[in-house]
């Protein structure tokens, strides 16, 4: 770790901690981030000493443009909405905004589900990645279905023949699927690289000053309701094992699960095939039917698919399947109707 870079990182984090504390309404969280600011300044003093020992003069600190921008956004939008940006800026304790269920009283070591052993650390996270993948697949199907059904209706409204509609639909399906896959790959890869950097930074800091890291962890436990004595005892017990310490710090300070950082290739493939599955549905009748029939069947297929996707999304929203299906059908139907009318107008004007 470069001492000058680490010094600037700690002081930037301290600056942001104080901004968060100043705009946090909950007293417990206010205290957490005020204490984290003081701890960051103590860690900055360690790096400043290392620079002086190396015969280098520590540079005067001034928040850089990015730090000032994130601070301004925290003041405007609040810290909860800036979790990812703050994590990337080396701000710890963001997990208190992710799992509000820990805010209840904690009076004994390991109460309320806080991990006490290495094999317990990943338990509360198990199944999240699978659930997230399923949710992404459902919405990928929805995107493909709505976009290609609307495209097909728009082209059909312009009065084109079935062969042109089929070719346009295939082109729209492939273009959309590759666009979705590329975007998802870049997004997940960038996110994974940021997370891996943060975990590596946490590992280096744990090796450099484990006691300070234990204090930060204890502060987070206190913010969740644990008594000061139990929080300190629990944090120091976890820090004693390097593997448990890194896993716990990654989860509790960064709000990340090291085993579920996401696969860029998997995300891209999932996005590609789910979009293809959705966009192929309104296209199917044009492969074997002729005349006006394919469009009618395509509309029926699309309506059934929209209702099914809307009903499936109720699994993630907790709403009723019937109302979710009807809402999705209404939204998709409106998009298709508007696109058909636009196609009709364009077709008439060009004709």
C-alpha positions as a Markdown table, in Angstrom:
| # | Residue | x | y | z |
|---|---|---|---|---|
| 1 | Unk | 0.0 | 0.0 | 0.0 |
| 2 | Unk | 1.3 | 3.4 | -0.9 |
| 3 | Unk | 1.4 | 5.5 | 2.3 |
| 4 | Unk | 0.6 | 8.8 | 0.6 |
| 5 | Unk | -2.4 | 7.2 | -1.2 |
| 6 | Unk | -3.6 | 5.5 | 1.9 |
| 7 | Unk | -3.3 | 8.8 | 3.9 |
| 8 | Unk | -5.4 | 10.6 | 1.3 |
| 9 | Unk | -7.9 | 7.7 | 1.3 |
| 10 | Unk | -8.3 | 7.8 | 5.1 |
| 11 | Unk | -8.7 | 11.6 | 5.2 |
| 12 | Unk | -11.2 | 11.5 | 2.4 |
| 13 | Unk | -13.2 | 8.8 | 4.2 |
| 14 | Unk | -13.1 | 10.9 | 7.4 |
| 15 | Unk | -14.4 | 13.9 | 5.5 |
| 16 | Unk | -17.3 | 11.8 | 4.1 |
| 17 | Unk | -18.0 | 10.2 | 7.5 |
| 18 | Unk | -18.5 | 13.7 | 9.0 |
| 19 | Unk | -20.8 | 14.7 | 6.1 |
| 20 | Unk | -22.9 | 11.5 | 6.7 |
| 21 | Unk | -23.0 | 12.1 | 10.5 |
| 22 | Unk | -24.2 | 15.7 | 9.9 |
| 23 | Unk | -27.0 | 14.5 | 7.7 |
| 24 | Unk | -28.1 | 11.4 | 9.5 |
| 25 | Unk | -31.2 | 11.8 | 11.7 |
| 26 | Unk | -30.9 | 8.6 | 13.7 |
| 27 | Unk | -28.7 | 9.2 | 16.8 |
| 28 | Unk | -27.2 | 5.7 | 16.8 |
| 29 | Unk | -26.0 | 6.1 | 13.2 |
| 30 | Unk | -24.8 | 9.6 | 13.9 |
| 31 | Unk | -22.6 | 8.3 | 16.6 |
| 32 | Unk | -21.4 | 5.5 | 14.4 |
| 33 | Unk | -20.2 | 7.7 | 11.6 |
| 34 | Unk | -18.7 | 10.3 | 13.9 |
| 35 | Unk | -16.7 | 7.6 | 15.6 |
| 36 | Unk | -15.7 | 6.1 | 12.2 |
| 37 | Unk | -14.4 | 9.6 | 11.2 |
| 38 | Unk | -12.2 | 9.7 | 14.3 |
| 39 | Unk | -11.0 | 6.2 | 13.6 |
| 40 | Unk | -10.2 | 7.1 | 10.0 |
| 41 | Unk | -8.2 | 10.1 | 11.3 |
| 42 | Unk | -6.3 | 7.9 | 13.7 |
| 43 | Unk | -5.4 | 5.5 | 10.8 |
| 44 | Unk | -4.4 | 8.5 | 8.7 |
| 45 | Unk | -2.0 | 9.4 | 11.5 |
| 46 | Unk | -0.4 | 6.0 | 11.1 |
| 47 | Unk | 0.3 | 6.6 | 7.4 |
| 48 | Unk | 1.5 | 10.1 | 8.1 |
| 49 | Unk | 4.0 | 8.7 | 10.6 |
| 50 | Unk | 5.2 | 6.2 | 8.0 |
| 51 | Unk | 5.7 | 8.9 | 5.5 |
| 52 | Unk | 7.8 | 11.0 | 8.0 |
| 53 | Unk | 9.8 | 7.9 | 8.9 |
| 54 | Unk | 10.6 | 7.5 | 5.2 |
| 55 | Unk | 11.8 | 11.1 | 5.0 |
| 56 | Unk | 8.8 | 12.4 | 3.1 |
| 57 | Unk | 6.6 | 15.3 | 4.0 |
| 58 | Unk | 2.9 | 14.4 | 4.2 |
| 59 | Unk | 1.0 | 16.5 | 1.7 |
| 60 | Unk | -1.6 | 18.9 | 3.0 |
| 61 | Unk | -5.1 | 17.4 | 2.7 |
| 62 | Unk | -7.8 | 18.9 | 0.5 |
| 63 | Unk | -10.9 | 16.9 | -0.6 |
| 64 | Unk | -10.6 | 16.1 | -4.3 |
| 65 | Unk | -13.3 | 16.8 | -6.8 |
| 66 | Unk | -14.8 | 13.3 | -6.6 |
| 67 | Unk | -15.0 | 13.4 | -2.8 |
| 68 | Unk | -16.6 | 16.8 | -2.8 |
| 69 | Unk | -19.1 | 15.7 | -5.4 |
| 70 | Unk | -20.1 | 12.6 | -3.4 |
| 71 | Unk | -20.3 | 14.7 | -0.2 |
| 72 | Unk | -22.6 | 17.2 | -2.0 |
| 73 | Unk | -24.8 | 14.3 | -3.2 |
| 74 | Unk | -25.0 | 12.9 | 0.3 |
| 75 | Unk | -26.2 | 16.3 | 1.6 |
| 76 | Unk | -28.8 | 16.4 | -1.2 |
| 77 | Unk | -30.0 | 12.8 | -1.4 |
| 78 | Unk | -29.0 | 11.2 | 1.9 |
| 79 | Unk | -26.4 | 8.5 | 2.6 |
| 80 | Unk | -28.7 | 5.5 | 2.0 |
| 81 | Unk | -29.1 | 6.4 | -1.7 |
| 82 | Unk | -25.3 | 6.8 | -2.1 |
| 83 | Unk | -24.3 | 3.4 | -0.7 |
| 84 | Unk | -22.5 | 2.1 | -3.7 |
| 85 | Unk | -20.7 | 5.4 | -4.3 |
| 86 | Unk | -19.7 | 5.7 | -0.7 |
| 87 | Unk | -18.4 | 2.1 | -0.6 |
| 88 | Unk | -16.2 | 2.8 | -3.6 |
| 89 | Unk | -14.9 | 5.9 | -1.7 |
| 90 | Unk | -13.7 | 3.6 | 1.1 |
| 91 | Unk | -16.5 | 4.6 | 3.4 |
| 92 | Unk | -17.3 | 1.7 | 5.9 |
| 93 | Unk | -20.5 | 0.9 | 7.8 |
| 94 | Unk | -22.8 | 1.0 | 4.8 |
| 95 | Unk | -24.3 | -2.3 | 5.9 |
| 96 | Unk | -26.3 | -0.5 | 8.5 |
| 97 | Unk | -28.5 | 0.8 | 5.6 |
| 98 | Unk | -28.8 | -2.6 | 4.0 |
| 99 | Unk | -30.1 | -4.8 | 6.8 |
| 100 | Unk | -32.3 | -2.7 | 9.1 |
| 101 | Unk | -33.4 | -5.9 | 10.8 |
| 102 | Unk | -30.3 | -5.8 | 13.0 |
| 103 | Unk | -31.3 | -2.6 | 14.7 |
| 104 | Unk | -33.2 | -4.3 | 17.5 |
| 105 | Unk | -31.7 | -4.8 | 20.9 |
| 106 | Unk | -28.7 | -7.1 | 21.1 |
| 107 | Unk | -27.7 | -8.1 | 24.6 |
| 108 | Unk | -25.7 | -11.2 | 24.3 |
| 109 | Unk | -22.7 | -12.3 | 22.2 |
| 110 | Unk | -23.9 | -13.5 | 18.8 |
| 111 | Unk | -27.6 | -12.4 | 19.4 |
| 112 | Unk | -29.9 | -11.4 | 16.5 |
| 113 | Unk | -28.0 | -13.5 | 14.0 |
| 114 | Unk | -24.6 | -11.7 | 14.2 |
| 115 | Unk | -22.0 | -14.3 | 13.1 |
| 116 | Unk | -19.8 | -15.9 | 15.8 |
| 117 | Unk | -18.1 | -18.6 | 13.7 |
| 118 | Unk | -16.7 | -18.8 | 10.2 |
| 119 | Unk | -19.3 | -21.3 | 9.1 |
| 120 | Unk | -22.1 | -19.0 | 10.2 |
| 121 | Unk | -20.9 | -15.9 | 8.2 |
| 122 | Unk | -22.5 | -16.8 | 4.8 |
| 123 | Unk | -25.7 | -18.3 | 6.1 |
| 124 | Unk | -28.0 | -15.3 | 6.0 |
| 125 | Unk | -26.8 | -14.5 | 2.5 |
| 126 | Unk | -27.4 | -17.9 | 1.0 |
| 127 | Unk | -30.0 | -18.0 | -1.7 |
| 128 | Unk | -29.8 | -14.3 | -2.4 |
| 129 | Unk | -27.7 | -14.7 | -5.6 |
| 130 | Unk | -30.1 | -17.4 | -6.9 |
| 131 | Unk | -33.1 | -15.2 | -6.1 |
| 132 | Unk | -31.4 | -12.2 | -7.8 |
| 133 | Unk | -30.7 | -14.2 | -10.9 |
| 134 | Unk | -34.3 | -15.4 | -11.1 |
| 135 | Unk | -35.5 | -11.8 | -10.7 |
| 136 | Unk | -33.1 | -10.6 | -13.4 |
| 137 | Unk | -34.3 | -13.4 | -15.8 |
| 138 | Unk | -37.9 | -12.5 | -15.3 |
| 139 | Unk | -37.3 | -8.8 | -16.1 |
| 140 | Unk | -35.1 | -9.8 | -19.0 |
| 141 | Unk | -38.0 | -11.7 | -20.5 |
| 142 | Unk | -40.2 | -8.8 | -19.9 |
| 143 | Unk | -37.9 | -6.4 | -21.7 |
| 144 | Unk | -37.6 | -8.7 | -24.7 |
| 145 | Unk | -41.3 | -9.3 | -24.9 |
| 146 | Unk | -42.4 | -5.7 | -24.6 |
| 147 | Unk | -39.7 | -4.3 | -27.0 |
| 148 | Unk | -40.1 | -6.9 | -29.7 |
| 149 | Unk | -43.9 | -7.0 | -29.6 |
| 150 | Unk | -44.0 | -3.2 | -29.9 |
| 151 | Unk | -41.5 | -3.4 | -32.8 |
| 152 | Unk | -43.5 | -6.0 | -34.6 |
| 153 | Unk | -46.7 | -4.0 | -34.1 |
| 154 | Unk | -45.1 | -0.8 | -35.3 |
| 155 | Unk | -43.8 | -2.5 | -38.5 |
| 156 | Unk | -47.1 | -4.2 | -39.0 |
| 157 | Unk | -48.9 | -0.9 | -38.6 |
| 158 | Unk | -46.9 | 0.6 | -41.4 |
| 159 | Unk | -48.5 | -2.1 | -43.7 |
| 160 | Unk | -45.4 | -4.2 | -44.4 |
| 161 | Unk | -45.6 | -7.9 | -45.4 |
| 162 | Unk | -45.0 | -10.8 | -43.1 |
| 163 | Unk | -41.5 | -11.5 | -44.4 |
| 164 | Unk | -40.4 | -8.0 | -43.6 |
| 165 | Unk | -42.0 | -8.2 | -40.1 |
| 166 | Unk | -40.2 | -11.5 | -39.5 |
| 167 | Unk | -36.8 | -10.1 | -40.6 |
| 168 | Unk | -37.4 | -6.9 | -38.6 |
| 169 | Unk | -38.4 | -9.0 | -35.5 |
| 170 | Unk | -35.3 | -11.2 | -35.7 |
| 171 | Unk | -33.0 | -8.2 | -36.1 |
| 172 | Unk | -34.7 | -6.5 | -33.2 |
| 173 | Unk | -34.4 | -9.7 | -31.1 |
| 174 | Unk | -30.6 | -10.1 | -31.8 |
| 175 | Unk | -29.8 | -6.4 | -31.5 |
| 176 | Unk | -31.6 | -6.1 | -28.2 |
| 177 | Unk | -30.1 | -9.4 | -26.8 |
| 178 | Unk | -26.5 | -8.4 | -27.7 |
| 179 | Unk | -27.0 | -4.9 | -26.4 |
| 180 | Unk | -28.4 | -6.2 | -23.1 |
| 181 | Unk | -25.7 | -8.8 | -22.8 |
| 182 | Unk | -22.9 | -6.3 | -23.5 |
| 183 | Unk | -24.3 | -3.8 | -21.0 |
| 184 | Unk | -24.7 | -6.4 | -18.3 |
| 185 | Unk | -21.2 | -7.7 | -18.8 |
| 186 | Unk | -19.6 | -4.3 | -18.5 |
| 187 | Unk | -21.8 | -3.4 | -15.6 |
| 188 | Unk | -21.1 | -6.5 | -13.5 |
| 189 | Unk | -17.4 | -6.6 | -14.4 |
| 190 | Unk | -17.0 | -3.0 | -13.3 |
| 191 | Unk | -18.9 | -3.7 | -10.1 |
| 192 | Unk | -16.9 | -6.9 | -9.4 |
| 193 | Unk | -13.6 | -5.1 | -10.0 |
| 194 | Unk | -14.6 | -2.4 | -7.5 |
| 195 | Unk | -15.7 | -5.0 | -4.9 |
| 196 | Unk | -12.5 | -7.0 | -5.4 |
| 197 | Unk | -10.4 | -3.8 | -4.9 |
| 198 | Unk | -12.3 | -2.9 | -1.7 |
| 199 | Unk | -11.8 | -6.5 | -0.3 |
| 200 | Unk | -8.1 | -6.3 | -1.1 |
| 201 | Unk | -7.9 | -3.0 | 0.6 |
| 202 | Unk | -9.7 | -4.4 | 3.6 |
| 203 | Unk | -7.2 | -7.3 | 3.7 |
| 204 | Unk | -4.3 | -5.0 | 3.6 |
| 205 | Unk | -5.7 | -2.8 | 6.4 |
| 206 | Unk | -6.5 | -5.8 | 8.5 |
| 207 | Unk | -2.8 | -6.8 | 8.3 |
| 208 | Unk | -1.6 | -3.3 | 8.9 |
| 209 | Unk | -3.8 | -2.3 | 11.9 |
| 210 | Unk | -6.1 | -5.2 | 13.2 |
| 211 | Unk | -7.0 | -3.4 | 16.4 |
| 212 | Unk | -8.3 | -0.4 | 14.6 |
| 213 | Unk | -10.4 | -2.6 | 12.3 |
| 214 | Unk | -11.8 | -4.4 | 15.4 |
| 215 | Unk | -12.8 | -1.0 | 16.8 |
| 216 | Unk | -14.6 | -0.1 | 13.6 |
| 217 | Unk | -16.4 | -3.4 | 13.6 |
| 218 | Unk | -17.4 | -2.9 | 17.2 |
| 219 | Unk | -18.9 | 0.5 | 16.3 |
| 220 | Unk | -21.0 | -1.1 | 13.6 |
| 221 | Unk | -22.3 | -3.7 | 16.1 |
| 222 | Unk | -23.1 | -1.0 | 18.6 |
| 223 | Unk | -25.1 | 0.9 | 15.8 |
| 224 | Unk | -27.1 | -2.3 | 15.5 |
| 225 | Unk | -28.0 | -2.3 | 19.1 |
| 226 | Unk | -25.3 | -4.3 | 20.8 |
| 227 | Unk | -23.9 | -3.0 | 24.1 |
| 228 | Unk | -20.4 | -1.5 | 24.0 |
| 229 | Unk | -18.8 | -4.2 | 26.0 |
| 230 | Unk | -20.4 | -7.0 | 24.0 |
| 231 | Unk | -19.6 | -5.3 | 20.7 |
| 232 | Unk | -16.0 | -5.0 | 21.6 |
| 233 | Unk | -15.7 | -8.5 | 22.9 |
| 234 | Unk | -17.5 | -9.9 | 19.8 |
| 235 | Unk | -15.5 | -7.8 | 17.4 |
| 236 | Unk | -12.1 | -8.8 | 18.9 |
| 237 | Unk | -13.2 | -12.5 | 18.9 |
| 238 | Unk | -13.9 | -12.4 | 15.2 |
| 239 | Unk | -10.7 | -10.4 | 14.4 |
| 240 | Unk | -8.6 | -13.1 | 16.1 |
| 241 | Unk | -9.1 | -15.4 | 13.1 |
| 242 | Unk | -7.8 | -13.8 | 9.9 |
| 243 | Unk | -10.2 | -15.6 | 7.6 |
| 244 | Unk | -13.3 | -14.9 | 9.7 |
| 245 | Unk | -12.0 | -11.4 | 10.2 |
| 246 | Unk | -11.8 | -10.6 | 6.5 |
| 247 | Unk | -15.2 | -12.2 | 5.7 |
| 248 | Unk | -16.9 | -10.3 | 8.6 |
| 249 | Unk | -15.3 | -7.0 | 7.7 |
| 250 | Unk | -16.3 | -7.4 | 4.1 |
| 251 | Unk | -19.9 | -8.1 | 5.0 |
| 252 | Unk | -20.3 | -5.7 | 8.0 |
| 253 | Unk | -18.2 | -2.8 | 6.9 |
| 254 | Unk | -18.7 | -3.0 | 3.1 |
| 255 | Unk | -22.0 | -4.7 | 3.0 |
| 256 | Unk | -20.7 | -7.3 | 0.5 |
| 257 | Unk | -20.7 | -11.1 | 0.3 |
| 258 | Unk | -17.3 | -12.2 | -1.0 |
| 259 | Unk | -18.8 | -15.4 | -2.4 |
| 260 | Unk | -21.5 | -13.5 | -4.4 |
| 261 | Unk | -19.7 | -10.8 | -6.3 |
| 262 | Unk | -21.4 | -11.8 | -9.5 |
| 263 | Unk | -20.1 | -13.3 | -12.7 |
| 264 | Unk | -19.8 | -11.0 | -15.7 |
| 265 | Unk | -20.0 | -13.8 | -18.2 |
| 266 | Unk | -22.9 | -15.5 | -16.4 |
| 267 | Unk | -24.8 | -12.2 | -16.2 |
| 268 | Unk | -24.3 | -11.5 | -19.9 |
| 269 | Unk | -25.4 | -15.0 | -20.9 |
| 270 | Unk | -28.4 | -14.9 | -18.6 |
| 271 | Unk | -29.4 | -11.4 | -19.9 |
| 272 | Unk | -28.9 | -12.6 | -23.5 |
| 273 | Unk | -31.0 | -15.7 | -23.3 |
| 274 | Unk | -33.8 | -14.2 | -21.2 |
| 275 | Unk | -34.2 | -11.3 | -23.7 |
| 276 | Unk | -34.2 | -13.8 | -26.6 |
| 277 | Unk | -36.9 | -15.9 | -24.8 |
| 278 | Unk | -39.1 | -12.9 | -24.3 |
| 279 | Unk | -38.6 | -11.4 | -27.8 |
| 280 | Unk | -39.1 | -14.7 | -29.6 |
| 281 | Unk | -42.6 | -15.2 | -28.3 |
| 282 | Unk | -44.4 | -12.5 | -30.5 |
| 283 | Unk | -42.2 | -13.6 | -33.4 |
| 284 | Unk | -43.1 | -17.3 | -33.5 |
| 285 | Unk | -46.4 | -17.2 | -35.5 |
| 286 | Unk | -44.6 | -15.5 | -38.4 |
| 287 | Unk | -42.4 | -18.6 | -38.9 |
| 288 | Unk | -45.2 | -20.9 | -40.1 |
| 289 | Unk | -48.3 | -18.8 | -40.7 |
| 290 | Unk | -49.3 | -16.6 | -43.6 |
| 291 | Unk | -51.8 | -13.8 | -44.4 |
| 292 | Unk | -53.3 | -11.7 | -41.6 |
| 293 | Unk | -53.3 | -14.6 | -39.1 |
| 294 | Unk | -49.7 | -14.3 | -37.7 |
| 295 | Unk | -50.3 | -10.8 | -36.4 |
| 296 | Unk | -53.5 | -11.8 | -34.5 |
| 297 | Unk | -51.8 | -14.9 | -33.0 |
| 298 | Unk | -48.7 | -12.8 | -32.2 |
| 299 | Unk | -50.9 | -10.3 | -30.3 |
| 300 | Unk | -52.5 | -13.2 | -28.4 |
| 301 | Unk | -49.1 | -14.8 | -27.6 |
| 302 | Unk | -47.8 | -11.4 | -26.4 |
| 303 | Unk | -50.8 | -10.8 | -24.2 |
| 304 | Unk | -50.5 | -14.2 | -22.6 |
| 305 | Unk | -46.7 | -13.6 | -22.1 |
| 306 | Unk | -47.2 | -10.2 | -20.6 |
| 307 | Unk | -49.8 | -11.5 | -18.1 |
| 308 | Unk | -47.5 | -14.4 | -17.1 |
| 309 | Unk | -44.5 | -12.1 | -16.7 |
| 310 | Unk | -46.6 | -9.6 | -14.6 |
| 311 | Unk | -47.8 | -12.5 | -12.4 |
| 312 | Unk | -44.2 | -13.7 | -12.0 |
| 313 | Unk | -43.0 | -10.3 | -10.8 |
| 314 | Unk | -45.5 | -10.5 | -8.0 |
| 315 | Unk | -43.2 | -13.1 | -6.5 |
| 316 | Unk | -40.6 | -10.3 | -5.9 |
| 317 | Unk | -43.0 | -7.5 | -5.0 |
| 318 | Unk | -45.3 | -9.5 | -2.7 |
| 319 | Unk | -48.4 | -8.3 | -4.6 |
| 320 | Unk | -51.2 | -10.4 | -6.1 |
| 321 | Unk | -50.4 | -12.4 | -9.2 |
| 322 | Unk | -53.7 | -11.4 | -10.8 |
| 323 | Unk | -53.2 | -7.7 | -10.4 |
| 324 | Unk | -49.5 | -7.9 | -11.3 |
| 325 | Unk | -50.5 | -9.7 | -14.5 |
| 326 | Unk | -53.2 | -7.3 | -15.4 |
| 327 | Unk | -50.9 | -4.3 | -14.8 |
| 328 | Unk | -48.2 | -5.7 | -17.0 |
| 329 | Unk | -50.7 | -6.5 | -19.7 |
| 330 | Unk | -52.1 | -3.0 | -19.6 |
| 331 | Unk | -48.6 | -1.4 | -19.8 |
| 332 | Unk | -47.4 | -3.7 | -22.6 |
| 333 | Unk | -50.7 | -3.3 | -24.4 |
| 334 | Unk | -50.5 | 0.5 | -24.3 |
| 335 | Unk | -46.9 | 0.4 | -25.6 |
| 336 | Unk | -47.9 | -1.9 | -28.4 |
| 337 | Unk | -51.0 | 0.2 | -29.3 |
| 338 | Unk | -49.0 | 3.5 | -29.4 |
| 339 | Unk | -46.3 | 1.9 | -31.5 |
| 340 | Unk | -48.8 | 0.4 | -33.9 |
| 341 | Unk | -50.5 | 3.8 | -34.4 |
| 342 | Unk | -47.2 | 5.5 | -35.0 |
| 343 | Unk | -46.3 | 2.9 | -37.5 |
| 344 | Unk | -49.7 | 3.4 | -39.2 |
| 345 | Unk | -49.2 | 7.1 | -39.4 |
| 346 | Unk | -45.6 | 6.7 | -40.8 |
| 347 | Unk | -46.8 | 4.1 | -43.3 |
| 348 | Unk | -49.6 | 6.4 | -44.5 |
| 349 | Unk | -47.2 | 9.4 | -44.8 |
| 350 | Unk | -44.5 | 7.5 | -46.7 |
| 351 | Unk | -47.1 | 5.7 | -48.8 |
